[in-house]
Amino acid sequence: MRVRTFAALAPLIFAMAWVASGPAQAASPSFSCSKARSATERAICASPALATADRAHARLYANTAAKARRVSDANAVARVLQAERGVRSNRDACGTDAACIRAAYSTGNSKMTAFLKQLD
């Protein structure tokens, strides 16, 4: 009898768990969309794919900068910061062109990955 009761209640339990989990959270960029100033930042906020790319790049940049600081290489820290400024400048020059923004992040990710390898 217990197995039959559980089998009858399983769909209800699953539905309740699904409802309780709430809606899927939309991707958000590494910055506050309420403070987005440029057309590029607003485009990133409007696109879950670009927001995800922004957050991934921000994470990679933070990890690279932290590693440069850990190895106490002031020159490396300066190069990482300069590279990040270049990424943002290239990204912001894209305006609302999503493909351009993705390409800027891709190039920036390649640079940050290369820095990480140099710091090993």
N, CA, C and O atoms as CSV, one atom per row, in Angstrom:
chain,resi,resn,atom,element,x,y,z
A,1,MET,N,N,0.816,-1.190,0.000
A,1,MET,CA,C,0.000,0.000,0.000
A,1,MET,C,C,0.867,1.264,0.000
A,1,MET,O,O,0.541,2.244,-0.670
A,2,ARG,N,N,1.989,1.237,0.765
A,2,ARG,CA,C,2.858,2.418,0.819
A,2,ARG,C,C,3.453,2.737,-0.538
A,2,ARG,O,O,3.513,3.906,-0.920
A,3,VAL,N,N,3.893,1.735,-1.273
A,3,VAL,CA,C,4.476,1.960,-2.581
A,3,VAL,C,C,3.452,2.597,-3.504
A,3,VAL,O,O,3.782,3.511,-4.259
A,4,ARG,N,N,2.220,2.129,-3.453
A,4,ARG,CA,C,1.172,2.670,-4.300
A,4,ARG,C,C,0.889,4.124,-3.917
A,4,ARG,O,O,0.682,4.962,-4.795
A,5,THR,N,N,0.877,4.432,-2.621
A,5,THR,CA,C,0.634,5.805,-2.167
A,5,THR,C,C,1.747,6.729,-2.649
A,5,THR,O,O,1.476,7.827,-3.137
A,6,PHE,N,N,2.999,6.290,-2.514
A,6,PHE,CA,C,4.125,7.101,-2.971
A,6,PHE,C,C,4.041,7.316,-4.480
A,6,PHE,O,O,4.248,8.426,-4.969
A,7,ALA,N,N,3.736,6.250,-5.209
A,7,ALA,CA,C,3.626,6.360,-6.665
A,7,ALA,C,C,2.544,7.358,-7.059
A,7,ALA,O,O,2.694,8.090,-8.038
A,8,ALA,N,N,1.461,7.384,-6.300
A,8,ALA,CA,C,0.378,8.317,-6.598
A,8,ALA,C,C,0.776,9.752,-6.256
A,8,ALA,O,O,0.350,10.693,-6.925
A,9,LEU,N,N,1.583,9.916,-5.225
A,9,LEU,CA,C,1.968,11.253,-4.778
A,9,LEU,C,C,3.223,11.791,-5.464
A,9,LEU,O,O,3.480,12.993,-5.413
A,10,ALA,N,N,3.992,10.940,-6.091
A,10,ALA,CA,C,5.253,11.366,-6.701
A,10,ALA,C,C,5.078,12.543,-7.661
A,10,ALA,O,O,5.845,13.501,-7.562
A,11,PRO,N,N,4.111,12.525,-8.586
A,11,PRO,CA,C,3.961,13.688,-9.472
A,11,PRO,C,C,3.647,14.980,-8.710
A,11,PRO,O,O,4.118,16.055,-9.080
A,12,LEU,N,N,2.858,14.868,-7.657
A,12,LEU,CA,C,2.521,16.040,-6.853
A,12,LEU,C,C,3.759,16.568,-6.133
A,12,LEU,O,O,3.987,17.777,-6.090
A,13,ILE,N,N,4.549,15.671,-5.573
A,13,ILE,CA,C,5.776,16.070,-4.876
A,13,ILE,C,C,6.729,16.738,-5.851
A,13,ILE,O,O,7.319,17.770,-5.533
A,14,PHE,N,N,6.884,16.160,-7.032
A,14,PHE,CA,C,7.760,16.743,-8.044
A,14,PHE,C,C,7.278,18.137,-8.440
A,14,PHE,O,O,8.081,19.063,-8.547
A,15,ALA,N,N,5.978,18.290,-8.657
A,15,ALA,CA,C,5.420,19.590,-9.058
A,15,ALA,C,C,5.631,20.636,-7.973
A,15,ALA,O,O,5.948,21.787,-8.272
A,16,MET,N,N,5.457,20.242,-6.721
A,16,MET,CA,C,5.653,21.190,-5.617
A,16,MET,C,C,7.111,21.614,-5.524
A,16,MET,O,O,7.405,22.785,-5.287
A,17,ALA,N,N,8.013,20.678,-5.706
A,17,ALA,CA,C,9.439,21.012,-5.662
A,17,ALA,C,C,9.806,21.942,-6.806
A,17,ALA,O,O,10.593,22.871,-6.625
A,18,TRP,N,N,9.243,21.698,-7.982
A,18,TRP,CA,C,9.535,22.532,-9.139
A,18,TRP,C,C,9.022,23.950,-8.923
A,18,TRP,O,O,9.733,24.909,-9.223
A,19,VAL,N,N,7.819,24.103,-8.416
A,19,VAL,CA,C,7.239,25.424,-8.146
A,19,VAL,C,C,8.038,26.135,-7.063
A,19,VAL,O,O,8.279,27.338,-7.163
A,20,ALA,N,N,8.448,25.414,-6.037
A,20,ALA,CA,C,9.197,26.018,-4.936
A,20,ALA,C,C,10.565,26.511,-5.383
A,20,ALA,O,O,11.123,27.439,-4.797
A,21,SER,N,N,11.101,25.886,-6.424
A,21,SER,CA,C,12.424,26.307,-6.889
A,21,SER,C,C,12.370,27.663,-7.572
A,21,SER,O,O,13.406,28.308,-7.736
A,22,GLY,N,N,11.198,28.107,-7.970
A,22,GLY,CA,C,11.027,29.423,-8.573
A,22,GLY,C,C,11.501,29.443,-10.010
A,22,GLY,O,O,12.019,28.451,-10.522
A,23,PRO,N,N,11.320,30.580,-10.653
A,23,PRO,CA,C,11.733,30.678,-12.043
A,23,PRO,C,C,13.252,30.680,-12.151
A,23,PRO,O,O,13.955,31.054,-11.212
A,24,ALA,N,N,13.738,30.264,-13.289
A,24,ALA,CA,C,15.180,30.281,-13.507
A,24,ALA,C,C,15.656,31.727,-13.455
A,24,ALA,O,O,15.018,32.628,-13.999
A,25,GLN,N,N,16.771,31.926,-12.800
A,25,GLN,CA,C,17.302,33.279,-12.663
A,25,GLN,C,C,17.966,33.692,-13.968
A,25,GLN,O,O,18.761,32.945,-14.539
A,26,ALA,N,N,17.634,34.876,-14.427
A,26,ALA,CA,C,18.208,35.385,-15.664
A,26,ALA,C,C,19.694,35.659,-15.456
A,26,ALA,O,O,20.131,36.005,-14.358
A,27,ALA,N,N,20.454,35.498,-16.527
A,27,ALA,CA,C,21.880,35.781,-16.459
A,27,ALA,C,C,22.072,37.262,-16.197
A,27,ALA,O,O,21.364,38.100,-16.756
A,28,SER,N,N,23.021,37.573,-15.356
A,28,SER,CA,C,23.321,38.977,-15.090
A,28,SER,C,C,24.806,39.208,-15.293
A,28,SER,O,O,25.620,38.332,-14.998
A,29,PRO,N,N,25.165,40.386,-15.797
A,29,PRO,CA,C,26.575,40.682,-16.022
A,29,PRO,C,C,27.301,40.967,-14.709
A,29,PRO,O,O,26.708,40.909,-13.631
A,30,SER,N,N,28.568,41.269,-14.815
A,30,SER,CA,C,29.392,41.512,-13.629
A,30,SER,C,C,29.141,42.895,-13.023
A,30,SER,O,O,29.624,43.192,-11.931
A,31,PHE,N,N,28.401,43.721,-13.717
A,31,PHE,CA,C,28.112,45.074,-13.231
A,31,PHE,C,C,26.616,45.227,-13.020
A,31,PHE,O,O,25.828,44.396,-13.470
A,32,SER,N,N,26.232,46.280,-12.341
A,32,SER,CA,C,24.818,46.533,-12.067
A,32,SER,C,C,24.152,47.144,-13.296
A,32,SER,O,O,24.551,48.207,-13.771
A,33,CYS,N,N,23.139,46.458,-13.799
A,33,CYS,CA,C,22.438,46.975,-14.981
A,33,CYS,C,C,21.712,48.287,-14.687
A,33,CYS,O,O,21.472,49.079,-15.598
A,34,SER,N,N,21.366,48.517,-13.436
A,34,SER,CA,C,20.703,49.781,-13.104
A,34,SER,C,C,21.664,50.958,-13.236
A,34,SER,O,O,21.235,52.111,-13.290
A,35,LYS,N,N,22.964,50.668,-13.286
A,35,LYS,CA,C,23.969,51.726,-13.436
A,35,LYS,C,C,24.638,51.693,-14.806
A,35,LYS,O,O,25.648,52.364,-15.019
A,36,ALA,N,N,24.080,50.916,-15.739
A,36,ALA,CA,C,24.648,50.827,-17.085
A,36,ALA,C,C,24.611,52.204,-17.736
A,36,ALA,O,O,23.556,52.832,-17.828
A,37,ARG,N,N,25.779,52.667,-18.189
A,37,ARG,CA,C,25.871,54.008,-18.750
A,37,ARG,C,C,25.938,54.021,-20.265
A,37,ARG,O,O,25.359,54.895,-20.911
A,38,SER,N,N,26.639,53.063,-20.828
A,38,SER,CA,C,26.853,53.103,-22.279
A,38,SER,C,C,25.852,52.214,-23.015
A,38,SER,O,O,25.182,51.369,-22.421
A,39,ALA,N,N,25.774,52.434,-24.320
A,39,ALA,CA,C,24.909,51.590,-25.159
A,39,ALA,C,C,25.386,50.139,-25.094
A,39,ALA,O,O,24.574,49.214,-25.116
A,40,THR,N,N,26.696,49.945,-25.015
A,40,THR,CA,C,27.250,48.593,-24.933
A,40,THR,C,C,26.815,47.916,-23.644
A,40,THR,O,O,26.392,46.761,-23.669
A,41,GLU,N,N,26.911,48.608,-22.529
A,41,GLU,CA,C,26.487,48.021,-21.251
A,41,GLU,C,C,24.996,47.697,-21.267
A,41,GLU,O,O,24.578,46.662,-20.748
A,42,ARG,N,N,24.207,48.563,-21.852
A,42,ARG,CA,C,22.765,48.288,-21.935
A,42,ARG,C,C,22.486,47.079,-22.835
A,42,ARG,O,O,21.578,46.294,-22.563
A,43,ALA,N,N,23.271,46.934,-23.904
A,43,ALA,CA,C,23.122,45.770,-24.784
A,43,ALA,C,C,23.488,44.488,-24.036
A,43,ALA,O,O,22.833,43.460,-24.206
A,44,ILE,N,N,24.516,44.550,-23.223
A,44,ILE,CA,C,24.918,43.384,-22.428
A,44,ILE,C,C,23.813,43.024,-21.439
A,44,ILE,O,O,23.503,41.847,-21.256
A,45,CYS,N,N,23.231,44.013,-20.815
A,45,CYS,CA,C,22.146,43.763,-19.859
A,45,CYS,C,C,20.917,43.168,-20.540
A,45,CYS,O,O,20.181,42.396,-19.926
A,46,ALA,N,N,20.694,43.519,-21.795
A,46,ALA,CA,C,19.508,43.053,-22.518
A,46,ALA,C,C,19.671,41.644,-23.084
A,46,ALA,O,O,18.693,41.030,-23.511
A,47,SER,N,N,20.890,41.133,-23.088
A,47,SER,CA,C,21.150,39.831,-23.706
A,47,SER,C,C,21.703,38.839,-22.680
A,47,SER,O,O,22.800,39.043,-22.160
A,48,PRO,N,N,20.967,37.780,-22.384
A,48,PRO,CA,C,21.487,36.777,-21.451
A,48,PRO,C,C,22.826,36.183,-21.908
A,48,PRO,O,O,23.690,35.897,-21.080
A,49,ALA,N,N,22.998,35.999,-23.211
A,49,ALA,CA,C,24.256,35.432,-23.713
A,49,ALA,C,C,25.423,36.391,-23.480
A,49,ALA,O,O,26.505,35.970,-23.072
A,50,LEU,N,N,25.200,37.685,-23.741
A,50,LEU,CA,C,26.265,38.659,-23.515
A,50,LEU,C,C,26.518,38.851,-22.025
A,50,LEU,O,O,27.661,39.040,-21.609
A,51,ALA,N,N,25.463,38.803,-21.221
A,51,ALA,CA,C,25.635,38.921,-19.769
A,51,ALA,C,C,26.469,37.759,-19.235
A,51,ALA,O,O,27.321,37.943,-18.367
A,52,THR,N,N,26.218,36.576,-19.758
A,52,THR,CA,C,26.993,35.397,-19.352
A,52,THR,C,C,28.448,35.546,-19.787
A,52,THR,O,O,29.358,35.218,-19.025
A,53,ALA,N,N,28.675,36.037,-21.000
A,53,ALA,CA,C,30.036,36.249,-21.487
A,53,ALA,C,C,30.755,37.292,-20.631
A,53,ALA,O,O,31.936,37.136,-20.320
A,54,ASP,N,N,30.042,38.353,-20.252
A,54,ASP,CA,C,30.632,39.385,-19.409
A,54,ASP,C,C,31.032,38.817,-18.051
A,54,ASP,O,O,32.134,39.070,-17.566
A,55,ARG,N,N,30.146,38.062,-17.451
A,55,ARG,CA,C,30.440,37.492,-16.128
A,55,ARG,C,C,31.620,36.522,-16.210
A,55,ARG,O,O,32.477,36.516,-15.327
A,56,ALA,N,N,31.669,35.709,-17.256
A,56,ALA,CA,C,32.778,34.758,-17.421
A,56,ALA,C,C,34.101,35.501,-17.592
A,56,ALA,O,O,35.117,35.116,-17.014
A,57,HIS,N,N,34.079,36.571,-18.393
A,57,HIS,CA,C,35.312,37.343,-18.582
A,57,HIS,C,C,35.732,38.014,-17.274
A,57,HIS,O,O,36.913,38.022,-16.927
A,58,ALA,N,N,34.776,38.567,-16.562
A,58,ALA,CA,C,35.098,39.235,-15.294
A,58,ALA,C,C,35.735,38.253,-14.307
A,58,ALA,O,O,36.666,38.603,-13.582
A,59,ARG,N,N,35.225,37.029,-14.290
A,59,ARG,CA,C,35.778,35.994,-13.402
A,59,ARG,C,C,37.216,35.650,-13.809
A,59,ARG,O,O,38.096,35.521,-12.958
A,60,LEU,N,N,37.440,35.505,-15.113
A,60,LEU,CA,C,38.777,35.191,-15.616
A,60,LEU,C,C,39.748,36.335,-15.317
A,60,LEU,O,O,40.879,36.097,-14.896
A,61,TYR,N,N,39.310,37.563,-15.532
A,61,TYR,CA,C,40.153,38.727,-15.218
A,61,TYR,C,C,40.486,38.766,-13.723
A,61,TYR,O,O,41.640,38.979,-13.354
A,62,ALA,N,N,39.499,38.563,-12.876
A,62,ALA,CA,C,39.736,38.591,-11.432
A,62,ALA,C,C,40.729,37.508,-11.015
A,62,ALA,O,O,41.609,37.755,-10.191
A,63,ASN,N,N,40.591,36.325,-11.575
A,63,ASN,CA,C,41.521,35.236,-11.257
A,63,ASN,C,C,42.934,35.544,-11.733
A,63,ASN,O,O,43.909,35.254,-11.039
A,64,THR,N,N,43.040,36.132,-12.919
A,64,THR,CA,C,44.347,36.475,-13.473
A,64,THR,C,C,45.014,37.565,-12.645
A,64,THR,O,O,46.196,37.467,-12.318
A,65,ALA,N,N,44.254,38.603,-12.306
A,65,ALA,CA,C,44.815,39.692,-11.496
A,65,ALA,C,C,45.227,39.185,-10.117
A,65,ALA,O,O,46.272,39.578,-9.598
A,66,ALA,N,N,44.418,38.321,-9.528
A,66,ALA,CA,C,44.752,37.778,-8.206
A,66,ALA,C,C,46.027,36.949,-8.262
A,66,ALA,O,O,46.869,37.030,-7.368
A,67,LYS,N,N,46.166,36.155,-9.315
A,67,LYS,CA,C,47.379,35.339,-9.436
A,67,LYS,C,C,48.607,36.222,-9.630
A,67,LYS,O,O,49.667,35.937,-9.074
A,68,ALA,N,N,48.474,37.288,-10.411
A,68,ALA,CA,C,49.598,38.214,-10.608
A,68,ALA,C,C,49.997,38.853,-9.283
A,68,ALA,O,O,51.184,39.036,-9.014
A,69,ARG,N,N,49.014,39.191,-8.459
A,69,ARG,CA,C,49.331,39.763,-7.142
A,69,ARG,C,C,49.977,38.728,-6.226
A,69,ARG,O,O,50.886,39.055,-5.464
A,70,ARG,N,N,49.509,37.472,-6.297
A,70,ARG,CA,C,50.063,36.417,-5.436
A,70,ARG,C,C,51.530,36.144,-5.744
A,70,ARG,O,O,52.311,35.859,-4.836
A,71,VAL,N,N,51.908,36.227,-7.006
A,71,VAL,CA,C,53.307,35.974,-7.348
A,71,VAL,C,C,54.148,37.234,-7.159
A,71,VAL,O,O,55.345,37.247,-7.447
A,72,SER,N,N,53.506,38.281,-6.673
A,72,SER,CA,C,54.186,39.550,-6.352
A,72,SER,C,C,54.981,40.098,-7.529
A,72,SER,O,O,56.131,40.511,-7.379
A,73,ASP,N,N,54.367,40.096,-8.678
A,73,ASP,CA,C,54.993,40.618,-9.886
A,73,ASP,C,C,54.252,41.892,-10.285
A,73,ASP,O,O,53.217,41.838,-10.950
A,74,ALA,N,N,54.789,43.030,-9.874
A,74,ALA,CA,C,54.131,44.318,-10.146
A,74,ALA,C,C,53.985,44.557,-11.640
A,74,ALA,O,O,52.990,45.129,-12.085
A,75,ASN,N,N,54.967,44.123,-12.411
A,75,ASN,CA,C,54.903,44.291,-13.862
A,75,ASN,C,C,53.755,43.462,-14.438
A,75,ASN,O,O,53.042,43.924,-15.329
A,76,ALA,N,N,53.579,42.260,-13.942
A,76,ALA,CA,C,52.478,41.407,-14.412
A,76,ALA,C,C,51.134,42.016,-14.054
A,76,ALA,O,O,50.210,42.004,-14.866
A,77,VAL,N,N,51.019,42.546,-12.850
A,77,VAL,CA,C,49.769,43.182,-12.429
A,77,VAL,C,C,49.447,44.342,-13.367
A,77,VAL,O,O,48.304,44.499,-13.796
A,78,ALA,N,N,50.452,45.151,-13.684
A,78,ALA,CA,C,50.244,46.295,-14.578
A,78,ALA,C,C,49.842,45.834,-15.980
A,78,ALA,O,O,48.981,46.447,-16.610
A,79,ARG,N,N,50.465,44.750,-16.474
A,79,ARG,CA,C,50.126,44.243,-17.810
A,79,ARG,C,C,48.705,43.693,-17.854
A,79,ARG,O,O,47.993,43.884,-18.839
A,80,VAL,N,N,48.296,43.015,-16.794
A,80,VAL,CA,C,46.930,42.476,-16.733
A,80,VAL,C,C,45.926,43.624,-16.716
A,80,VAL,O,O,44.923,43.584,-17.428
A,81,LEU,N,N,46.191,44.637,-15.910
A,81,LEU,CA,C,45.300,45.801,-15.840
A,81,LEU,C,C,45.231,46.512,-17.185
A,81,LEU,O,O,44.152,46.914,-17.621
A,82,GLN,N,N,46.363,46.668,-17.839
A,82,GLN,CA,C,46.385,47.319,-19.148
A,82,GLN,C,C,45.595,46.494,-20.163
A,82,GLN,O,O,44.850,47.049,-20.971
A,83,ALA,N,N,45.753,45.180,-20.122
A,83,ALA,CA,C,45.006,44.317,-21.043
A,83,ALA,C,C,43.502,44.439,-20.801
A,83,ALA,O,O,42.718,44.488,-21.749
A,84,GLU,N,N,43.105,44.488,-19.530
A,84,GLU,CA,C,41.677,44.613,-19.211
A,84,GLU,C,C,41.122,45.954,-19.687
A,84,GLU,O,O,39.992,46.025,-20.171
A,85,ARG,N,N,41.902,46.998,-19.552
A,85,ARG,CA,C,41.451,48.301,-20.076
A,85,ARG,C,C,41.254,48.230,-21.586
A,85,ARG,O,O,40.315,48.816,-22.125
A,86,GLY,N,N,42.143,47.511,-22.262
A,86,GLY,CA,C,42.011,47.327,-23.711
A,86,GLY,C,C,40.760,46.547,-24.066
A,86,GLY,O,O,40.067,46.879,-25.027
A,87,VAL,N,N,40.469,45.506,-23.290
A,87,VAL,CA,C,39.259,44.706,-23.533
A,87,VAL,C,C,38.026,45.595,-23.403
A,87,VAL,O,O,37.140,45.567,-24.257
A,88,ARG,N,N,37.976,46.373,-22.343
A,88,ARG,CA,C,36.801,47.242,-22.135
A,88,ARG,C,C,36.688,48.299,-23.219
A,88,ARG,O,O,35.588,48.611,-23.677
A,89,SER,N,N,37.824,48.851,-23.632
A,89,SER,CA,C,37.811,49.855,-24.693
A,89,SER,C,C,37.306,49.246,-25.997
A,89,SER,O,O,36.472,49.839,-26.683
A,90,ASN,N,N,37.812,48.061,-26.337
A,90,ASN,CA,C,37.361,47.380,-27.558
A,90,ASN,C,C,35.884,47.020,-27.464
A,90,ASN,O,O,35.136,47.188,-28.427
A,91,ARG,N,N,35.467,46.525,-26.302
A,91,ARG,CA,C,34.066,46.159,-26.086
A,91,ARG,C,C,33.171,47.386,-26.233
A,91,ARG,O,O,32.145,47.332,-26.911
A,92,ASP,N,N,33.555,48.480,-25.606
A,92,ASP,CA,C,32.721,49.683,-25.639
A,92,ASP,C,C,32.652,50.315,-27.025
A,92,ASP,O,O,31.691,51.012,-27.349
A,93,ALA,N,N,33.680,50.068,-27.844
A,93,ALA,CA,C,33.671,50.596,-29.214
A,93,ALA,C,C,32.653,49.847,-30.079
A,93,ALA,O,O,32.330,50.295,-31.179
A,94,CYS,N,N,32.152,48.720,-29.593
A,94,CYS,CA,C,31.198,47.902,-30.357
A,94,CYS,C,C,29.797,48.494,-30.392
A,94,CYS,O,O,28.995,48.137,-31.255
A,95,GLY,N,N,29.498,49.381,-29.480
A,95,GLY,CA,C,28.130,49.886,-29.408
A,95,GLY,C,C,27.199,48.744,-29.039
A,95,GLY,O,O,27.403,48.071,-28.029
A,96,THR,N,N,26.182,48.528,-29.852
A,96,THR,CA,C,25.209,47.471,-29.556
A,96,THR,C,C,25.410,46.228,-30.426
A,96,THR,O,O,24.555,45.342,-30.435
A,97,ASP,N,N,26.510,46.149,-31.146
A,97,ASP,CA,C,26.807,45.020,-32.036
A,97,ASP,C,C,27.203,43.792,-31.207
A,97,ASP,O,O,28.328,43.698,-30.718
A,98,ALA,N,N,26.266,42.862,-31.060
A,98,ALA,CA,C,26.481,41.696,-30.198
A,98,ALA,C,C,27.671,40.847,-30.648
A,98,ALA,O,O,28.440,40.371,-29.813
A,99,ALA,N,N,27.828,40.656,-31.947
A,99,ALA,CA,C,28.948,39.845,-32.442
A,99,ALA,C,C,30.282,40.506,-32.098
A,99,ALA,O,O,31.241,39.826,-31.732
A,100,CYS,N,N,30.337,41.795,-32.213
A,100,CYS,CA,C,31.549,42.552,-31.875
A,100,CYS,C,C,31.852,42.432,-30.383
A,100,CYS,O,O,33.005,42.244,-29.993
A,101,ILE,N,N,30.817,42.540,-29.552
A,101,ILE,CA,C,31.001,42.432,-28.100
A,101,ILE,C,C,31.519,41.042,-27.751
A,101,ILE,O,O,32.443,40.906,-26.950
A,102,ARG,N,N,30.927,40.007,-28.350
A,102,ARG,CA,C,31.392,38.629,-28.107
A,102,ARG,C,C,32.853,38.476,-28.524
A,102,ARG,O,O,33.639,37.842,-27.821
A,103,ALA,N,N,33.215,39.059,-29.669
A,103,ALA,CA,C,34.591,38.969,-30.160
A,103,ALA,C,C,35.557,39.682,-29.210
A,103,ALA,O,O,36.664,39.201,-28.969
A,104,ALA,N,N,35.135,40.824,-28.675
A,104,ALA,CA,C,35.989,41.546,-27.724
A,104,ALA,C,C,36.232,40.703,-26.479
A,104,ALA,O,O,37.353,40.649,-25.972
A,105,TYR,N,N,35.184,40.043,-25.986
A,105,TYR,CA,C,35.357,39.170,-24.820
A,105,TYR,C,C,36.226,37.966,-25.167
A,105,TYR,O,O,37.060,37.556,-24.359
A,106,SER,N,N,36.047,37.405,-26.333
A,106,SER,CA,C,36.838,36.250,-26.744
A,106,SER,C,C,38.324,36.605,-26.810
A,106,SER,O,O,39.173,35.863,-26.316
A,107,THR,N,N,38.620,37.735,-27.419
A,107,THR,CA,C,40.009,38.196,-27.492
A,107,THR,C,C,40.560,38.453,-26.096
A,107,THR,O,O,41.688,38.069,-25.787
A,108,GLY,N,N,39.768,39.095,-25.264
A,108,GLY,CA,C,40.189,39.371,-23.893
A,108,GLY,C,C,40.424,38.100,-23.098
A,108,GLY,O,O,41.372,38.012,-22.319
A,109,ASN,N,N,39.553,37.110,-23.297
A,109,ASN,CA,C,39.723,35.832,-22.600
A,109,ASN,C,C,41.017,35.150,-23.027
A,109,ASN,O,O,41.705,34.542,-22.207
A,110,SER,N,N,41.344,35.253,-24.309
A,110,SER,CA,C,42.596,34.658,-24.805
A,110,SER,C,C,43.801,35.334,-24.155
A,110,SER,O,O,44.765,34.669,-23.776
A,111,LYS,N,N,43.741,36.661,-24.030
A,111,LYS,CA,C,44.845,37.388,-23.395
A,111,LYS,C,C,44.986,37.001,-21.929
A,111,LYS,O,O,46.095,36.772,-21.446
A,112,MET,N,N,43.861,36.929,-21.226
A,112,MET,CA,C,43.920,36.589,-19.805
A,112,MET,C,C,44.424,35.161,-19.596
A,112,MET,O,O,45.172,34.893,-18.656
A,113,THR,N,N,44.013,34.256,-20.469
A,113,THR,CA,C,44.470,32.870,-20.385
A,113,THR,C,C,45.975,32.800,-20.632
A,113,THR,O,O,46.680,32.045,-19.962
A,114,ALA,N,N,46.466,33.580,-21.586
A,114,ALA,CA,C,47.903,33.610,-21.869
A,114,ALA,C,C,48.666,34.160,-20.653
A,114,ALA,O,O,49.727,33.643,-20.301
A,115,PHE,N,N,48.131,35.196,-20.019
A,115,PHE,CA,C,48.780,35.731,-18.806
A,115,PHE,C,C,48.826,34.674,-17.704
A,115,PHE,O,O,49.845,34.516,-17.032
A,116,LEU,N,N,47.717,33.952,-17.520
A,116,LEU,CA,C,47.694,32.907,-16.496
A,116,LEU,C,C,48.791,31.870,-16.742
A,116,LEU,O,O,49.466,31.445,-15.804
A,117,LYS,N,N,48.967,31.465,-17.994
A,117,LYS,CA,C,49.995,30.486,-18.315
A,117,LYS,C,C,51.388,31.043,-18.045
A,117,LYS,O,O,52.262,30.313,-17.577
A,118,GLN,N,N,51.610,32.327,-18.332
A,118,GLN,CA,C,52.902,32.944,-18.069
A,118,GLN,C,C,53.205,33.006,-16.569
A,118,GLN,O,O,54.364,32.962,-16.159
A,119,LEU,N,N,52.165,33.106,-15.770
A,119,LEU,CA,C,52.357,33.237,-14.317
A,119,LEU,C,C,52.583,31.897,-13.626
A,119,LEU,O,O,52.921,31.858,-12.443
A,120,ASP,N,N,52.399,30.806,-14.351
A,120,ASP,CA,C,52.627,29.472,-13.753
A,120,ASP,C,C,54.097,29.205,-13.507
A,120,ASP,O,O,54.456,28.137,-13.012
